[in-house]
Amino acid sequence: MSVAAQPEAPVSDAASFAAVSGATPAQVADLDRFRVMLADWNERMNLVGPATLPDFWNRHAWDSAQLLKLAPDALTWADLGAGAGLPGLVLAILGKGRPGFHVHLVESMAKRCRFLSEAVAALDLPATVHNARAENLALSVDIVTARACAPLARLLGYARPYLKAGATGLFLKGQDVGAELQDASKSWDFEADTVPSASDERGRIVRVRKLRRAR
């Protein structure tokens, strides 16, 4: 298991986000509309921690957008447990207008799907909302991802159909990633490496390429 170089400095606002991500003014405008929608809906349902909203550009936008640097050629993505649209809606905003780019937002809770569907429609995004359990779908995608969905041992079960179909996993994880990897290895045999998060020095992105049940 390998570890990449140290992460970049976090961003603090829309301008610094654009500088590190390469986002266009139109993409930044869409992200800001998403930020406003997220704050509005968050008053009615628990999508993200309210205390994280002032740090939207680093904690949510850049945390999500960094995945594109790890898979610049990927066109089809599945975001499992999409919830607040992180990272899926951010990826769809940044991929909008790119031929063949599409994000599948997979969420089992109907009320969260309503939020996702409204955001997709309002921002005219290349995305499809699936009100379903992740493990019950058989989508063929380049990348399967998730953030704050489940511990890795359980998340790999959700992602298994996608990985089996040839996807690479890019899973956003926190400072306890080592313990999660160790626990997951009790149930699964998999090839993985970790990449330091560009948005949080404590975070890691777990990249998974092969997966099977442990013998």
FIKOLZA-1660 file (N, C-alpha, C; in steps of 0.1 Angstrom, whole numbers, plus 5000, padded with zeros to 4 digits):
% residues 215
   i   px   py   pz ch aa at
   1 5009 4988 5000  A  M  N
   1 5000 5000 5000  A  M CA
   1 5009 5012 5000  A  M  C
   2 5007 5021 4991  A  S  N
   2 5016 5033 4989  A  S CA
   2 5008 5046 4994  A  S  C
   3 5016 5056 4997  A  V  N
   3 5011 5069 5001  A  V CA
   3 5017 5079 4993  A  V  C
   4 5009 5088 4987  A  A  N
   4 5014 5099 4978  A  A CA
   4 5020 5110 4986  A  A  C
   5 5024 5121 4979  A  A  N
   5 5030 5132 4986  A  A CA
   5 5020 5140 4994  A  A  C
   6 5025 5150 5001  A  Q  N
   6 5017 5158 5010  A  Q CA
   6 5007 5166 5002  A  Q  C
   7 4995 5169 5009  A  P  N
   7 4984 5176 5002  A  P CA
   7 4987 5190 4999  A  P  C
   8 4980 5196 4990  A  E  N
   8 4981 5211 4988  A  E CA
   8 4974 5218 4999  A  E  C
   9 4976 5231 5000  A  A  N
   9 4970 5239 5010  A  A CA
   9 4955 5240 5007  A  A  C
  10 4946 5241 5018  A  P  N
  10 4932 5242 5015  A  P CA
  10 4928 5255 5010  A  P  C
  11 4917 5256 5004  A  V  N
  11 4912 5269 4999  A  V CA
  11 4902 5275 5008  A  V  C
  12 4900 5288 5007  A  S  N
  12 4892 5296 5016  A  S CA
  12 4880 5302 5010  A  S  C
  13 4879 5304 4997  A  D  N
  13 4868 5311 4991  A  D CA
  13 4867 5307 4976  A  D  C
  14 4857 5313 4969  A  A  N
  14 4855 5309 4955  A  A CA
  14 4867 5312 4946  A  A  C
  15 4874 5323 4949  A  A  N
  15 4885 5326 4940  A  A CA
  15 4897 5316 4942  A  A  C
  16 4900 5313 4954  A  S  N
  16 4910 5303 4957  A  S CA
  16 4906 5289 4952  A  S  C
  17 4893 5286 4953  A  F  N
  17 4889 5273 4947  A  F CA
  17 4891 5273 4932  A  F  C
  18 4888 5284 4925  A  A  N
  18 4889 5284 4911  A  A CA
  18 4904 5283 4907  A  A  C
  19 4913 5289 4916  A  A  N
  19 4927 5289 4913  A  A CA
  19 4933 5275 4914  A  A  C
  20 4929 5267 4924  A  V  N
  20 4935 5253 4925  A  V CA
  20 4928 5243 4917  A  V  C
  21 4915 5245 4914  A  S  N
  21 4907 5235 4906  A  S CA
  21 4907 5237 4891  A  S  C
  22 4909 5250 4887  A  G  N
  22 4908 5253 4873  A  G CA
  22 4894 5256 4869  A  G  C
  23 4885 5257 4878  A  A  N
  23 4871 5259 4875  A  A CA
  23 4869 5272 4867  A  A  C
  24 4859 5272 4858  A  T  N
  24 4856 5284 4850  A  T CA
  24 4847 5293 4858  A  T  C
  25 4845 5306 4854  A  P  N
  25 4835 5314 4861  A  P CA
  25 4821 5308 4861  A  P  C
  26 4817 5302 4850  A  A  N
  26 4804 5296 4850  A  A CA
  26 4803 5284 4859  A  A  C
  27 4813 5276 4861  A  Q  N
  27 4813 5265 4870  A  Q CA
  27 4812 5270 4885  A  Q  C
  28 4820 5281 4888  A  V  N
  28 4820 5287 4901  A  V CA
  28 4806 5292 4904  A  V  C
  29 4800 5299 4894  A  A  N
  29 4786 5304 4896  A  A CA
  29 4776 5293 4899  A  A  C
  30 4777 5281 4892  A  D  N
  30 4769 5270 4895  A  D CA
  30 4771 5264 4909  A  D  C
  31 4784 5264 4913  A  L  N
  31 4787 5259 4926  A  L CA
  31 4782 5268 4937  A  L  C
  32 4782 5281 4934  A  D  N
  32 4776 5290 4944  A  D CA
  32 4761 5289 4945  A  D  C
  33 4754 5286 4934  A  R  N
  33 4740 5283 4934  A  R CA
  33 4737 5270 4942  A  R  C
  34 4746 5260 4940  A  F  N
  34 4745 5248 4947  A  F CA
  34 4747 5251 4962  A  F  C
  35 4756 5259 4966  A  R  N
  35 4759 5263 4980  A  R CA
  35 4746 5269 4986  A  R  C
  36 4740 5278 4979  A  V  N
  36 4728 5284 4984  A  V CA
  36 4717 5274 4986  A  V  C
  37 4715 5265 4976  A  M  N
  37 4705 5255 4977  A  M CA
  37 4707 5246 4989  A  M  C
  38 4720 5242 4990  A  L  N
  38 4723 5233 5001  A  L CA
  38 4720 5239 5015  A  L  C
  39 4724 5252 5016  A  A  N
  39 4721 5259 5029  A  A CA
  39 4706 5260 5032  A  A  C
  40 4698 5262 5021  A  D  N
  40 4684 5263 5022  A  D CA
  40 4677 5250 5026  A  D  C
  41 4681 5239 5019  A  W  N
  41 4675 5226 5022  A  W CA
  41 4680 5221 5035  A  W  C
  42 4692 5225 5039  A  N  N
  42 4698 5220 5052  A  N CA
  42 4690 5225 5064  A  N  C
  43 4682 5235 5062  A  E  N
  43 4673 5240 5073  A  E CA
  43 4661 5231 5075  A  E  C
  44 4658 5223 5065  A  R  N
  44 4647 5214 5065  A  R CA
  44 4650 5200 5067  A  R  C
  45 4662 5196 5064  A  M  N
  45 4666 5182 5066  A  M CA
  45 4681 5182 5068  A  M  C
  46 4686 5171 5074  A  N  N
  46 4700 5170 5078  A  N CA
  46 4708 5165 5066  A  N  C
  47 4714 5174 5058  A  L  N
  47 4722 5170 5047  A  L CA
  47 4737 5171 5051  A  L  C
  48 4741 5182 5057  A  V  N
  48 4755 5184 5061  A  V CA
  48 4755 5191 5075  A  V  C
  49 4765 5190 5083  A  G  N
  49 4766 5197 5095  A  G CA
  49 4765 5212 5093  A  G  C
  50 4756 5219 5099  A  P  N
  50 4755 5233 5097  A  P CA
  50 4768 5241 5099  A  P  C
  51 4776 5236 5108  A  A  N
  51 4789 5243 5111  A  A CA
  51 4799 5243 5099  A  A  C
  52 4796 5233 5090  A  T  N
  52 4805 5232 5079  A  T CA
  52 4802 5241 5067  A  T  C
  53 4790 5247 5067  A  L  N
  53 4786 5255 5056  A  L CA
  53 4794 5267 5053  A  L  C
  54 4799 5275 5064  A  P  N
  54 4808 5286 5061  A  P CA
  54 4821 5282 5054  A  P  C
  55 4825 5270 5055  A  D  N
  55 4837 5265 5049  A  D CA
  55 4834 5257 5036  A  D  C
  56 4823 5261 5030  A  F  N
  56 4818 5253 5018  A  F CA
  56 4829 5251 5008  A  F  C
  57 4837 5262 5004  A  W  N
  57 4846 5261 4993  A  W CA
  57 4857 5251 4995  A  W  C
  58 4861 5249 5007  A  N  N
  58 4872 5239 5010  A  N CA
  58 4866 5226 5015  A  N  C
  59 4857 5226 5025  A  R  N
  59 4852 5214 5031  A  R CA
  59 4843 5206 5022  A  R  C
  60 4836 5213 5013  A  H  N
  60 4827 5205 5004  A  H CA
  60 4831 5206 4989  A  H  C
  61 4833 5218 4984  A  A  N
  61 4836 5219 4970  A  A CA
  61 4850 5214 4966  A  A  C
  62 4860 5218 4973  A  W  N
  62 4873 5213 4969  A  W CA
  62 4876 5199 4974  A  W  C
  63 4870 5195 4985  A  D  N
  63 4871 5181 4989  A  D CA
  63 4865 5172 4979  A  D  C
  64 4855 5176 4972  A  S  N
  64 4849 5168 4962  A  S CA
  64 4856 5169 4948  A  S  C
  65 4860 5181 4945  A  A  N
  65 4866 5184 4932  A  A CA
  65 4879 5177 4930  A  A  C
  66 4887 5175 4941  A  Q  N
  66 4900 5170 4940  A  Q CA
  66 4900 5156 4934  A  Q  C
  67 4889 5149 4934  A  L  N
  67 4888 5136 4928  A  L CA
  67 4891 5136 4913  A  L  C
  68 4887 5147 4906  A  L  N
  68 4889 5148 4892  A  L CA
  68 4904 5148 4888  A  L  C
  69 4912 5152 4897  A  K  N
  69 4927 5152 4895  A  K CA
  69 4932 5138 4895  A  K  C
  70 4925 5129 4903  A  L  N
  70 4930 5115 4904  A  L CA
  70 4925 5107 4892  A  L  C
  71 4914 5111 4885  A  A  N
  71 4909 5104 4874  A  A CA
  71 4904 5114 4863  A  A  C
  72 4914 5121 4857  A  P  N
  72 4911 5131 4848  A  P CA
  72 4904 5126 4835  A  P  C
  73 4906 5114 4831  A  D  N
  73 4900 5108 4819  A  D CA
  73 4886 5101 4822  A  D  C
  74 4882 5100 4834  A  A  N
  74 4870 5093 4837  A  A CA
  74 4858 5101 4833  A  A  C
  75 4849 5095 4826  A  L  N
  75 4836 5102 4822  A  L CA
  75 4824 5098 4829  A  L  C
  76 4823 5085 4834  A  T  N
  76 4811 5081 4841  A  T CA
  76 4815 5078 4856  A  T  C
  77 4806 5083 4865  A  W  N
  77 4809 5082 4879  A  W CA
  77 4796 5077 4886  A  W  C
  78 4798 5070 4897  A  A  N
  78 4786 5067 4906  A  A CA
  78 4790 5071 4920  A  A  C
  79 4781 5080 4925  A  D  N
  79 4783 5085 4939  A  D CA
  79 4773 5077 4948  A  D  C
  80 4779 5069 4957  A  L  N
  80 4770 5060 4965  A  L CA
  80 4767 5067 4978  A  L  C
  81 4754 5066 4982  A  G  N
  81 4749 5074 4994  A  G CA
  81 4751 5089 4991  A  G  C
  82 4746 5093 4980  A  A  N
  82 4749 5107 4975  A  A CA
  82 4744 5118 4984  A  A  C
  83 4733 5116 4991  A  G  N
  83 4729 5125 5002  A  G CA
  83 4728 5139 4998  A  G  C
  84 4738 5147 5002  A  A  N
  84 4739 5161 4999  A  A CA
  84 4745 5165 4986  A  A  C
  85 4748 5154 4978  A  G  N
  85 4754 5157 4965  A  G CA
  85 4769 5159 4966  A  G  C
  86 4775 5154 4976  A  L  N
  86 4790 5155 4978  A  L CA
  86 4796 5141 4978  A  L  C
  87 4804 5138 4968  A  P  N
  87 4810 5147 4958  A  P CA
  87 4802 5148 4945  A  P  C
  88 4791 5140 4943  A  G  N
  88 4785 5138 4930  A  G CA
  88 4780 5151 4923  A  G  C
  89 4773 5160 4930  A  L  N
  89 4769 5172 4923  A  L CA
  89 4780 5181 4920  A  L  C
  90 4790 5182 4928  A  V  N
  90 4802 5190 4925  A  V CA
  90 4809 5185 4912  A  V  C
  91 4810 5171 4911  A  L  N
  91 4816 5165 4900  A  L CA
  91 4808 5168 4887  A  L  C
  92 4794 5167 4888  A  A  N
  92 4786 5170 4877  A  A CA
  92 4787 5184 4872  A  A  C
  93 4788 5194 4882  A  I  N
  93 4789 5208 4878  A  I CA
  93 4802 5210 4870  A  I  C
  94 4813 5204 4875  A  L  N
  94 4826 5206 4869  A  L CA
  94 4827 5198 4856  A  L  C
  95 4819 5188 4854  A  G  N
  95 4819 5180 4841  A  G CA
  95 4809 5184 4831  A  G  C
  96 4800 5194 4835  A  K  N
  96 4790 5199 4826  A  K CA
  96 4796 5204 4813  A  K  C
  97 4790 5199 4802  A  G  N
  97 4795 5204 4789  A  G CA
  97 4806 5195 4783  A  G  C
  98 4811 5186 4791  A  R  N
  98 4822 5177 4786  A  R CA
  98 4815 5165 4780  A  R  C
  99 4817 5162 4767  A  P  N
  99 4811 5151 4760  A  P CA
  99 4812 5138 4767  A  P  C
 100 4801 5131 4770  A  G  N
 100 4801 5118 4776  A  G CA
 100 4801 5118 4791  A  G  C
 101 4803 5130 4797  A  F  N
 101 4804 5130 4812  A  F CA
 101 4790 5128 4818  A  F  C
 102 4790 5119 4828  A  H  N
 102 4777 5117 4835  A  H CA
 102 4780 5111 4849  A  H  C
 103 4772 5116 4859  A  V  N
 103 4773 5112 4873  A  V CA
 103 4760 5105 4877  A  V  C
 104 4761 5093 4882  A  H  N
 104 4749 5086 4888  A  H CA
 104 4749 5089 4903  A  H  C
 105 4738 5095 4908  A  L  N
 105 4737 5098 4922  A  L CA
 105 4728 5088 4928  A  L  C
 106 4734 5079 4936  A  V  N
 106 4727 5067 4942  A  V CA
 106 4723 5070 4957  A  V  C
 107 4711 5071 4960  A  E  N
 107 4706 5074 4974  A  E CA
 107 4694 5067 4977  A  E  C
 108 4694 5060 4989  A  S  N
 108 4682 5052 4993  A  S CA
 108 4671 5060 5000  A  S  C
 109 4674 5072 5005  A  M  N
 109 4664 5080 5012  A  M CA
 109 4657 5089 5002  A  M  C
 110 4643 5088 5001  A  A  N
 110 4635 5095 4991  A  A CA
 110 4636 5110 4993  A  A  C
 111 4636 5115 5005  A  K  N
 111 4637 5129 5007  A  K CA
 111 4650 5135 5003  A  K  C
 112 4661 5128 5004  A  R  N
 112 4673 5133 4999  A  R CA
 112 4674 5133 4984  A  R  C
 113 4667 5123 4978  A  C  N
 113 4666 5122 4964  A  C CA
 113 4658 5134 4958  A  C  C
 114 4649 5139 4966  A  R  N
 114 4641 5151 4961  A  R CA
 114 4651 5163 4960  A  R  C
 115 4660 5165 4970  A  F  N
 115 4670 5175 4970  A  F CA
 115 4679 5174 4958  A  F  C
 116 4684 5162 4956  A  L  N
 116 4693 5159 4945  A  L CA
 116 4686 5162 4931  A  L  C
 117 4674 5157 4930  A  S  N
 117 4667 5159 4917  A  S CA
 117 4664 5174 4915  A  S  C
 118 4661 5182 4925  A  E  N
 118 4659 5196 4923  A  E CA
 118 4672 5203 4919  A  E  C
 119 4683 5199 4925  A  A  N
 119 4696 5205 4922  A  A CA
 119 4700 5202 4907  A  A  C
 120 4698 5189 4903  A  V  N
 120 4701 5185 4890  A  V CA
 120 4693 5193 4880  A  V  C
 121 4680 5195 4882  A  A  N
 121 4671 5202 4873  A  A CA
 121 4675 5217 4873  A  A  C
 122 4677 5223 4885  A  A  N
 122 4679 5237 4885  A  A CA
 122 4692 5241 4879  A  A  C
 123 4702 5232 4879  A  L  N
 123 4716 5235 4874  A  L CA
 123 4718 5229 4861  A  L  C
 124 4708 5221 4856  A  D  N
 124 4709 5215 4843  A  D CA
 124 4722 5206 4842  A  D  C
 125 4723 5197 4851  A  L  N
 125 4735 5189 4852  A  L CA
 125 4734 5175 4845  A  L  C
 126 4746 5170 4841  A  P  N
 126 4746 5157 4835  A  P CA
 126 4746 5146 4845  A  P  C
 127 4735 5144 4852  A  A  N
 127 4734 5135 4863  A  A CA
 127 4720 5128 4863  A  A  C
 128 4720 5116 4869  A  T  N
 128 4708 5108 4871  A  T CA
 128 4707 5105 4886  A  T  C
 129 4695 5107 4891  A  V  N
 129 4693 5103 4905  A  V CA
 129 4686 5090 4906  A  V  C
 130 4692 5081 4914  A  H  N
 130 4686 5067 4915  A  H CA
 130 4682 5065 4930  A  H  C
 131 4669 5064 4932  A  N  N
 131 4664 5062 4946  A  N CA
 131 4665 5047 4948  A  N  C
 132 4676 5042 4952  A  A  N
 132 4678 5028 4954  A  A CA
 132 4690 5025 4963  A  A  C
 133 4691 5013 4968  A  R  N
 133 4703 5009 4975  A  R CA
 133 4714 5006 4966  A  R  C
 134 4726 5011 4969  A  A  N
 134 4737 5010 4960  A  A CA
 134 4740 4996 4955  A  A  C
 135 4739 4986 4964  A  E  N
 135 4743 4973 4961  A  E CA
 135 4733 4966 4952  A  E  C
 136 4721 4972 4950  A  N  N
 136 4711 4966 4942  A  N CA
 136 4711 4971 4927  A  N  C
 137 4720 4980 4924  A  L  N
 137 4722 4985 4911  A  L CA
 137 4734 4978 4904  A  L  C
 138 4733 4978 4891  A  A  N
 138 4744 4972 4883  A  A CA
 138 4748 4982 4872  A  A  C
 139 4754 4993 4877  A  L  N
 139 4758 5004 4868  A  L CA
 139 4772 5002 4863  A  L  C
 140 4775 5004 4851  A  S  N
 140 4788 5003 4845  A  S CA
 140 4794 5017 4845  A  S  C
 141 4804 5020 4853  A  V  N
 141 4810 5033 4854  A  V CA
 141 4825 5032 4854  A  V  C
 142 4832 5043 4852  A  D  N
 142 4846 5044 4853  A  D CA
 142 4851 5044 4868  A  D  C
 143 4843 5053 4875  A  I  N
 143 4847 5055 4889  A  I CA
 143 4835 5053 4898  A  I  C
 144 4837 5046 4909  A  V  N
 144 4827 5046 4920  A  V CA
 144 4832 5053 4932  A  V  C
 145 4825 5062 4938  A  T  N
 145 4830 5070 4949  A  T CA
 145 4819 5072 4960  A  T  C
 146 4824 5077 4971  A  A  N
 146 4814 5079 4982  A  A CA
 146 4822 5088 4993  A  A  C
 147 4814 5095 5000  A  R  N
 147 4819 5103 5011  A  R CA
 147 4809 5102 5022  A  R  C
 148 4814 5099 5034  A  A  N
 148 4806 5099 5046  A  A CA
 148 4794 5089 5044  A  A  C
 149 4796 5078 5037  A  C  N
 149 4786 5069 5035  A  C CA
 149 4785 5058 5045  A  C  C
 150 4797 5051 5047  A  A  N
 150 4797 5040 5056  A  A CA
 150 4812 5036 5059  A  A  C
 151 4815 5029 5070  A  P  N
 151 4828 5024 5072  A  P CA
 151 4833 5016 5060  A  P  C
 152 4846 5015 5057  A  L  N
 152 4851 5009 5045  A  L CA
 152 4846 4995 5043  A  L  C
 153 4846 4987 5054  A  A  N
 153 4842 4973 5053  A  A CA
 153 4828 4972 5047  A  A  C
 154 4819 4980 5051  A  R  N
 154 4806 4980 5046  A  R CA
 154 4805 4986 5032  A  R  C
 155 4812 4997 5031  A  L  N
 155 4812 5005 5018  A  L CA
 155 4817 4996 5006  A  L  C
 156 4827 4987 5009  A  L  N
 156 4831 4979 4998  A  L CA
 156 4820 4969 4994  A  L  C
 157 4812 4965 5003  A  G  N
 157 4800 4957 4999  A  G CA
 157 4791 4964 4990  A  G  C
 158 4788 4977 4993  A  Y  N
 158 4780 4985 4985  A  Y CA
 158 4786 4987 4971  A  Y  C
 159 4799 4988 4970  A  A  N
 159 4806 4992 4958  A  A CA
 159 4810 4979 4950  A  A  C
 160 4808 4967 4955  A  R  N
 160 4812 4955 4949  A  R CA
 160 4807 4954 4935  A  R  C
 161 4794 4956 4932  A  P  N
 161 4789 4954 4918  A  P CA
 161 4796 4963 4908  A  P  C
 162 4800 4975 4912  A  Y  N
 162 4806 4985 4903  A  Y CA
 162 4821 4981 4901  A  Y  C
 163 4827 4977 4912  A  L  N
 163 4841 4973 4910  A  L CA
 163 4842 4960 4902  A  L  C
 164 4833 4951 4904  A  K  N
 164 4833 4939 4896  A  K CA
 164 4831 4942 4881  A  K  C
 165 4824 4952 4878  A  A  N
 165 4821 4956 4864  A  A CA
 165 4833 4964 4858  A  A  C
 166 4843 4966 4866  A  G  N
 166 4855 4973 4861  A  G CA
 166 4858 4987 4866  A  G  C
 167 4850 4992 4875  A  A  N
 167 4852 5006 4880  A  A CA
 167 4864 5006 4890  A  A  C
 168 4870 5018 4891  A  T  N
 168 4880 5020 4902  A  T CA
 168 4873 5027 4913  A  T  C
 169 4876 5024 4925  A  G  N
 169 4870 5031 4937  A  G CA
 169 4878 5042 4941  A  G  C
 170 4872 5054 4944  A  L  N
 170 4879 5065 4950  A  L CA
 170 4870 5070 4962  A  L  C
 171 4874 5066 4974  A  F  N
 171 4865 5068 4985  A  F CA
 171 4872 5078 4995  A  F  C
 172 4865 5089 4998  A  L  N
 172 4869 5100 5007  A  L CA
 172 4868 5095 5021  A  L  C
 173 4879 5095 5028  A  K  N
 173 4879 5090 5042  A  K CA
 173 4887 5100 5051  A  K  C
 174 4884 5098 5064  A  G  N
 174 4890 5107 5074  A  G CA
 174 4903 5102 5080  A  G  C
 175 4906 5106 5092  A  Q  N
 175 4919 5103 5099  A  Q CA
 175 4920 5089 5104  A  Q  C
 176 4908 5082 5104  A  D  N
 176 4908 5068 5109  A  D CA
 176 4909 5058 5098  A  D  C
 177 4914 5062 5086  A  V  N
 177 4914 5054 5075  A  V CA
 177 4923 5041 5077  A  V  C
 178 4933 5042 5085  A  G  N
 178 4942 5030 5088  A  G CA
 178 4934 5019 5095  A  G  C
 179 4926 5023 5105  A  A  N
 179 4918 5013 5112  A  A CA
 179 4907 5008 5103  A  A  C
 180 4901 5016 5094  A  E  N
 180 4891 5011 5085  A  E CA
 180 4897 5001 5075  A  E  C
 181 4909 5004 5070  A  L  N
 181 4915 4995 5060  A  L CA
 181 4918 4981 5067  A  L  C
 182 4923 4982 5079  A  Q  N
 182 4926 4970 5087  A  Q CA
 182 4913 4962 5089  A  Q  C
 183 4903 4968 5093  A  D  N
 183 4890 4961 5096  A  D CA
 183 4884 4956 5083  A  D  C
 184 4885 4963 5072  A  A  N
 184 4880 4958 5059  A  A CA
 184 4888 4946 5054  A  A  C
 185 4900 4945 5057  A  S  N
 185 4909 4934 5052  A  S CA
 185 4904 4921 5059  A  S  C
 186 4897 4921 5070  A  K  N
 186 4892 4909 5076  A  K CA
 186 4881 4902 5067  A  K  C
 187 4874 4911 5060  A  S  N
 187 4862 4906 5051  A  S CA
 187 4865 4905 5037  A  S  C
 188 4875 4914 5032  A  W  N
 188 4878 4915 5018  A  W CA
 188 4892 4914 5015  A  W  C
 189 4895 4908 5003  A  D  N
 189 4908 4909 4996  A  D CA
 189 4907 4920 4986  A  D  C
 190 4916 4930 4987  A  F  N
 190 4915 4941 4977  A  F CA
 190 4929 4948 4975  A  F  C
 191 4930 4954 4964  A  E  N
 191 4942 4962 4961  A  E CA
 191 4939 4977 4963  A  E  C
 192 4946 4983 4971  A  A  N
 192 4943 4997 4975  A  A CA
 192 4956 5005 4978  A  A  C
 193 4955 5018 4975  A  D  N
 193 4965 5027 4980  A  D CA
 193 4958 5039 4985  A  D  C
 194 4965 5048 4993  A  T  N
 194 4959 5060 4999  A  T CA
 194 4966 5072 4994  A  T  C
 195 4958 5082 4991  A  V  N
 195 4963 5095 4987  A  V CA
 195 4959 5106 4997  A  V  C
 196 4968 5114 5001  A  P  N
 196 4965 5125 5011  A  P CA
 196 4954 5134 5005  A  P  C
 197 4945 5138 5013  A  S  N
 197 4934 5148 5008  A  S CA
 197 4940 5161 5006  A  S  C
 198 4936 5168 4995  A  A  N
 198 4941 5182 4993  A  A CA
 198 4933 5192 5001  A  A  C
 199 4922 5188 5007  A  S  N
 199 4914 5197 5014  A  S CA
 199 4915 5196 5030  A  S  C
 200 4921 5185 5034  A  D  N
 200 4922 5183 5049  A  D CA
 200 4934 5174 5051  A  D  C
 201 4944 5179 5058  A  E  N
 201 4957 5171 5060  A  E CA
 201 4954 5158 5068  A  E  C
 202 4943 5158 5075  A  R  N
 202 4940 5145 5082  A  R CA
 202 4933 5135 5073  A  R  C
 203 4928 5139 5062  A  G  N
 203 4920 5130 5053  A  G CA
 203 4928 5122 5044  A  G  C
 204 4922 5112 5038  A  R  N
 204 4928 5103 5028  A  R CA
 204 4918 5099 5018  A  R  C
 205 4922 5097 5006  A  I  N
 205 4914 5091 4996  A  I CA
 205 4919 5077 4993  A  I  C
 206 4910 5067 4995  A  V  N
 206 4913 5053 4993  A  V CA
 206 4910 5049 4979  A  V  C
 207 4920 5045 4971  A  R  N
 207 4918 5041 4957  A  R CA
 207 4918 5026 4957  A  R  C
 208 4907 5020 4953  A  V  N
 208 4905 5005 4952  A  V CA
 208 4904 5001 4938  A  V  C
 209 4911 4990 4934  A  R  N
 209 4911 4986 4920  A  R CA
 209 4905 4972 4919  A  R  C
 210 4908 4963 4928  A  K  N
 210 4903 4949 4928  A  K CA
 210 4896 4946 4941  A  K  C
 211 4886 4937 4941  A  L  N
 211 4879 4934 4953  A  L CA
 211 4873 4920 4952  A  L  C
 212 4875 4912 4962  A  R  N
 212 4868 4899 4963  A  R CA
 212 4867 4896 4978  A  R  C
 213 4857 4887 4981  A  R  N
 213 4856 4883 4995  A  R CA
 213 4868 4876 5000  A  R  C
 214 4872 4878 5013  A  A  N
 214 4884 4872 5018  A  A CA
 214 4880 4857 5020  A  A  C
 215 4890 4849 5019  A  R  N
 215 4889 4834 5020  A  R CA
 215 4891 4830 5034  A  R  C
% end
